[in-house]
Amino acid sequence: MHKTVNKHTEMKNYILILILISTFSCQSNKKEKDNENKWIPIWNGNDLSGWHSYLGTPYNLKIDSLGETIDPFGIDYDPLEVIKVIETDQENVIRISGVAWGMIYTEKKFKNYHLKLKVKWGEDMHIPREKGPRDSGLLYHGFGEPGSAYDWMGSQELQIQQGDMGDYWPVGDVEIDIPSIPYKDKYYIYKKDANLRTYYSAEILETAIQDSLAKRRVFKALDAEKPHGQWNDIELIVMNGNSIHMVNGKVVMRLFNSRIGSSQKPLHSGRIILQSEGAEVYYKDIYIKYIREIPEEFKQ
């Protein structure tokens, strides 16, 4: 009799566990479904909750005036207030001064989404961008330790640079395939339906700098950037390793087969990153919408 009771108790406990798992799974699926087709803010508009910073030093500054070695500022230490929420034009924005190179990055990792944000240039420029062009970047699929890829982390980049918004650059140990054709000098430019060409963080050879950079950079198809001082709408769609770069409503590039270079493993998710790279820049209205497929209006 005692054994029978134990068996009944075990069976009840087992059924209860199954019910709890099923309930949790349903709630999770419902939450995911509820978030589809809904823009969710990933910046709260007030402070940097949900984000972290990583900063190196002012560009190439390794030794101070006393000859002491300068270490990177590191994670969430920003004595120069490089990244700060400020009020301008009666609204809060993220100001990145660009004095030190680095980034802010999300705590969460994201996969299969449509992201949108607004960006505009400030006035200040710093070494080595003191004469321009102004530079920043929207990095996605961020992985690895902060500071593991220059002053950032391994990621794919939607370039935010004056005159070049929407270009592609690899950051760290990543690769991606882009339909592209020869452009000026030895570079390539995106062209829909062209043959796919692989881009990666090729070693920069002093004897062949342009050749090296041409294995990294891809020019966007067209210039859709607004004049200096105006807000630009940047959008990024990522779906199962493929991505779309958009500037002010225009598709400027489609990219395919995001992966980690050394292992060739798919790179389909990761942190979202905004760069500090020598120029004053402002960001606001950062939203994400989870998707199950490329939205109809953006399919090829």
C-alpha positions as CSV (number, residue, x, y, z in Angstrom):
1,M,0.0,0.0,0.0
2,H,2.8,2.4,0.9
3,K,4.5,1.8,-2.5
4,T,1.2,2.5,-4.3
5,V,0.8,5.8,-2.5
6,N,4.3,6.8,-3.4
7,K,3.7,6.0,-7.0
8,H,0.5,8.0,-7.1
9,T,2.3,11.0,-5.4
10,E,5.2,10.7,-7.9
11,M,2.7,10.6,-10.8
12,K,0.8,13.7,-9.5
13,N,4.1,15.6,-9.1
14,Y,5.1,14.6,-12.6
15,I,1.8,15.8,-14.0
16,L,2.1,19.1,-12.0
17,I,5.5,19.7,-13.4
18,L,4.3,19.1,-17.0
19,I,1.4,21.5,-16.4
20,L,3.8,24.2,-15.0
21,I,6.2,23.8,-18.0
22,S,3.3,23.9,-20.5
23,T,1.9,27.0,-18.8
24,F,5.2,28.8,-18.8
25,S,5.8,27.9,-22.4
26,C,2.4,29.2,-23.4
27,Q,2.9,32.5,-21.5
28,S,6.3,32.8,-23.2
29,N,4.9,32.2,-26.6
30,K,2.0,34.6,-25.9
31,K,4.5,37.3,-24.8
32,E,6.5,36.8,-28.0
33,K,3.4,36.9,-30.1
34,D,2.1,40.0,-28.3
35,N,5.5,41.7,-29.1
36,E,5.2,40.9,-32.8
37,N,4.2,43.9,-34.9
38,K,4.6,46.1,-31.9
39,W,7.4,48.7,-31.6
40,I,9.2,48.3,-28.2
41,P,11.5,51.0,-26.9
42,I,15.0,49.7,-26.1
43,W,16.0,53.1,-24.7
44,N,13.7,54.5,-22.1
45,G,14.3,58.1,-23.0
46,N,15.4,59.1,-19.5
47,D,18.7,57.4,-18.6
48,L,20.9,54.6,-19.8
49,S,19.2,51.8,-17.9
50,G,19.4,48.5,-19.9
51,W,22.7,49.7,-21.5
52,H,26.3,49.6,-20.5
53,S,29.3,51.7,-21.7
54,Y,32.8,50.6,-22.6
55,L,35.4,53.3,-23.3
56,G,39.0,53.2,-24.3
57,T,41.1,56.4,-24.0
58,P,41.1,59.5,-26.1
59,Y,42.4,58.3,-29.5
60,N,45.8,56.6,-29.4
61,L,46.6,58.4,-26.0
62,K,48.6,55.7,-24.2
63,I,50.8,57.8,-21.9
64,D,49.8,60.9,-19.8
65,S,51.9,64.1,-19.2
66,L,53.8,62.4,-16.4
67,G,54.8,59.4,-18.6
68,E,52.4,57.1,-16.9
69,T,50.5,54.4,-18.9
70,I,46.9,55.2,-19.4
71,D,44.5,52.2,-19.2
72,P,41.2,52.1,-21.0
73,F,38.4,53.5,-18.9
74,G,36.5,50.2,-19.3
75,I,33.0,49.2,-18.4
76,D,30.6,51.8,-17.0
77,Y,33.3,54.3,-16.1
78,D,33.0,57.5,-18.0
79,P,35.0,60.3,-16.2
80,L,34.9,62.5,-19.3
81,E,31.1,62.1,-19.7
82,V,31.6,60.9,-23.2
83,I,28.1,59.3,-23.3
84,K,25.3,61.2,-21.5
85,V,21.6,61.7,-21.7
86,I,20.9,65.4,-22.2
87,E,17.9,67.6,-22.9
88,T,17.8,69.5,-26.2
89,D,14.9,71.0,-28.1
90,Q,12.7,70.1,-25.1
91,E,13.4,66.3,-25.4
92,N,15.9,63.9,-24.1
93,V,18.6,62.5,-26.4
94,I,21.7,60.4,-26.0
95,R,24.8,62.6,-26.7
96,I,28.0,60.9,-27.6
97,S,30.9,63.4,-27.5
98,G,33.4,61.1,-29.3
99,V,36.3,62.3,-27.1
100,A,37.2,58.7,-26.2
101,W,36.6,55.8,-28.5
102,G,34.1,53.2,-27.3
103,M,30.5,52.3,-27.2
104,I,27.2,51.8,-25.4
105,Y,25.7,48.4,-25.7
106,T,22.5,46.7,-24.7
107,E,22.4,44.3,-21.8
108,K,20.1,42.0,-23.8
109,K,20.8,40.1,-26.9
110,F,18.4,40.4,-29.8
111,K,17.5,38.1,-32.8
112,N,15.2,38.5,-35.8
113,Y,14.0,42.1,-35.5
114,H,13.3,45.4,-37.2
115,L,15.1,48.3,-35.5
116,K,14.7,52.0,-36.0
117,L,16.3,55.0,-34.5
118,K,17.1,58.7,-35.2
119,V,20.6,60.2,-35.4
120,K,22.0,63.6,-36.2
121,W,25.5,65.1,-36.1
122,G,26.7,67.6,-33.5
123,E,29.5,70.1,-34.1
124,D,32.5,68.8,-32.1
125,M,35.2,66.7,-33.8
126,H,38.2,65.1,-32.1
127,I,41.5,63.4,-33.1
128,P,41.6,61.7,-35.6
129,R,38.3,63.1,-36.9
130,E,39.1,66.8,-36.2
131,K,38.8,67.5,-39.9
132,G,36.1,65.0,-40.6
133,P,34.3,63.0,-41.7
134,R,32.2,62.7,-38.6
135,D,31.9,59.0,-37.6
136,S,29.9,56.7,-35.4
137,G,28.2,53.4,-36.1
138,L,25.2,51.1,-35.4
139,L,26.7,47.7,-34.6
140,Y,24.6,44.5,-34.4
141,H,25.0,40.9,-33.5
142,G,27.5,42.0,-30.9
143,F,29.3,39.2,-29.1
144,G,32.4,38.6,-26.9
145,E,33.9,40.8,-24.2
146,P,33.7,44.6,-24.4
147,G,37.0,45.9,-25.8
148,S,37.7,42.5,-27.5
149,A,37.5,44.1,-31.0
150,Y,39.3,47.4,-30.8
151,D,37.2,49.5,-28.4
152,W,34.1,47.6,-29.3
153,M,33.2,43.9,-29.6
154,G,32.8,41.5,-32.5
155,S,29.8,42.6,-34.6
156,Q,28.5,43.7,-38.0
157,E,28.3,47.4,-38.7
158,L,25.8,49.6,-40.3
159,Q,28.1,52.6,-40.8
160,I,27.0,56.0,-39.4
161,Q,29.5,58.3,-41.0
162,Q,29.0,61.7,-42.6
163,G,28.3,61.0,-46.3
164,D,28.5,57.2,-45.9
165,M,25.4,56.3,-43.8
166,G,24.5,52.7,-44.6
167,D,27.9,51.4,-45.6
168,Y,29.1,48.1,-44.2
169,W,32.2,47.4,-42.1
170,P,33.1,44.2,-40.2
171,V,34.2,44.6,-36.6
172,G,36.4,41.8,-35.2
173,D,36.0,38.2,-36.1
174,V,33.0,38.3,-38.5
175,E,32.2,37.7,-42.1
176,I,29.2,38.4,-44.3
177,D,28.3,38.1,-48.0
178,I,27.1,41.1,-50.0
179,P,26.1,41.4,-53.7
180,S,28.6,44.0,-55.0
181,I,30.5,45.2,-58.0
182,P,33.8,47.0,-58.5
183,Y,33.6,50.7,-57.6
184,K,36.2,53.5,-57.5
185,D,39.8,52.6,-56.9
186,K,39.8,49.0,-55.6
187,Y,36.6,49.2,-53.5
188,Y,33.2,47.6,-54.1
189,I,29.6,49.0,-54.0
190,Y,26.4,47.2,-53.2
191,K,24.3,46.2,-56.2
192,K,21.1,44.2,-56.0
193,D,21.4,40.7,-57.6
194,A,25.2,41.0,-58.3
195,N,27.4,38.1,-57.3
196,L,28.0,37.6,-53.6
197,R,31.4,38.7,-52.3
198,T,32.6,37.9,-48.8
199,Y,33.8,40.7,-46.6
200,Y,35.8,40.3,-43.4
201,S,38.4,42.1,-41.1
202,A,41.3,41.6,-43.4
203,E,44.7,42.5,-42.1
204,I,45.7,46.0,-43.1
205,L,49.0,45.7,-45.0
206,E,51.1,48.8,-45.2
207,T,52.1,47.8,-48.8
208,A,48.5,47.3,-49.9
209,I,46.3,49.5,-47.7
210,Q,43.5,50.0,-50.3
211,D,43.5,46.3,-51.2
212,S,43.1,45.4,-47.5
213,L,40.3,47.9,-46.9
214,A,38.4,46.8,-50.0
215,K,38.1,43.4,-48.3
216,R,36.3,45.1,-45.4
217,R,34.3,48.0,-46.6
218,V,31.2,48.0,-49.0
219,F,29.7,51.3,-50.2
220,K,26.0,51.7,-49.9
221,A,23.9,51.8,-53.2
222,L,22.9,55.4,-52.8
223,D,23.2,58.5,-50.6
224,A,20.0,59.1,-48.7
225,E,21.5,61.1,-45.8
226,K,20.0,64.5,-44.8
227,P,22.0,67.7,-44.5
228,H,24.1,68.3,-41.4
229,G,22.0,69.2,-38.3
230,Q,18.9,67.3,-39.4
231,W,17.7,64.0,-37.9
232,N,18.2,60.9,-40.0
233,D,15.9,57.8,-39.8
234,I,18.0,54.7,-39.7
235,E,16.4,51.3,-39.9
236,L,17.9,47.8,-39.7
237,I,16.1,44.5,-40.4
238,V,17.8,41.2,-39.4
239,M,16.4,37.8,-40.1
240,N,18.2,34.5,-39.7
241,G,21.6,35.9,-40.6
242,N,20.5,38.2,-43.4
243,S,20.1,42.0,-42.9
244,I,18.9,45.1,-44.6
245,H,20.4,48.6,-44.1
246,M,18.0,51.5,-44.6
247,V,18.5,55.3,-44.5
248,N,15.6,57.7,-44.4
249,G,13.2,55.1,-45.9
250,K,15.6,53.9,-48.6
251,V,17.1,50.4,-48.8
252,V,20.8,51.0,-49.3
253,M,22.1,47.5,-48.8
254,R,21.1,43.9,-48.4
255,L,23.5,41.5,-46.6
256,F,23.6,37.7,-46.3
257,N,25.0,34.8,-44.2
258,S,26.3,36.6,-41.2
259,R,28.8,34.4,-39.4
260,I,31.8,34.2,-37.1
261,G,34.9,34.2,-39.3
262,S,37.2,31.8,-37.4
263,S,34.6,29.1,-36.8
264,Q,32.2,29.8,-39.7
265,K,29.3,29.4,-37.1
266,P,26.2,31.4,-37.9
267,L,26.0,34.8,-36.2
268,H,22.3,35.6,-36.1
269,S,21.9,37.4,-32.8
270,G,23.7,39.6,-30.2
271,R,23.9,43.0,-28.6
272,I,23.0,46.3,-30.2
273,I,25.8,48.9,-30.0
274,L,26.2,52.6,-30.7
275,Q,29.8,53.8,-31.3
276,S,31.8,56.7,-30.0
277,E,34.4,57.3,-32.7
278,G,35.8,60.8,-32.6
279,A,32.7,63.0,-33.4
280,E,29.8,64.5,-31.5
281,V,26.6,62.7,-32.4
282,Y,23.0,62.4,-31.0
283,Y,20.7,59.4,-30.9
284,K,17.0,59.2,-29.9
285,D,13.8,57.1,-30.5
286,I,15.4,53.7,-30.5
287,Y,12.8,51.0,-31.0
288,I,12.6,47.3,-31.9
289,K,9.9,45.1,-33.4
290,Y,10.3,41.4,-33.3
291,I,9.6,39.6,-36.6
292,R,9.2,36.1,-38.0
293,E,10.0,37.0,-41.6
294,I,11.2,39.9,-43.6
295,P,8.2,42.4,-43.8
296,E,6.5,42.1,-47.2
297,E,7.3,45.6,-48.3
298,F,11.0,44.9,-47.9
299,K,11.2,41.5,-49.6
300,Q,13.2,41.4,-52.9
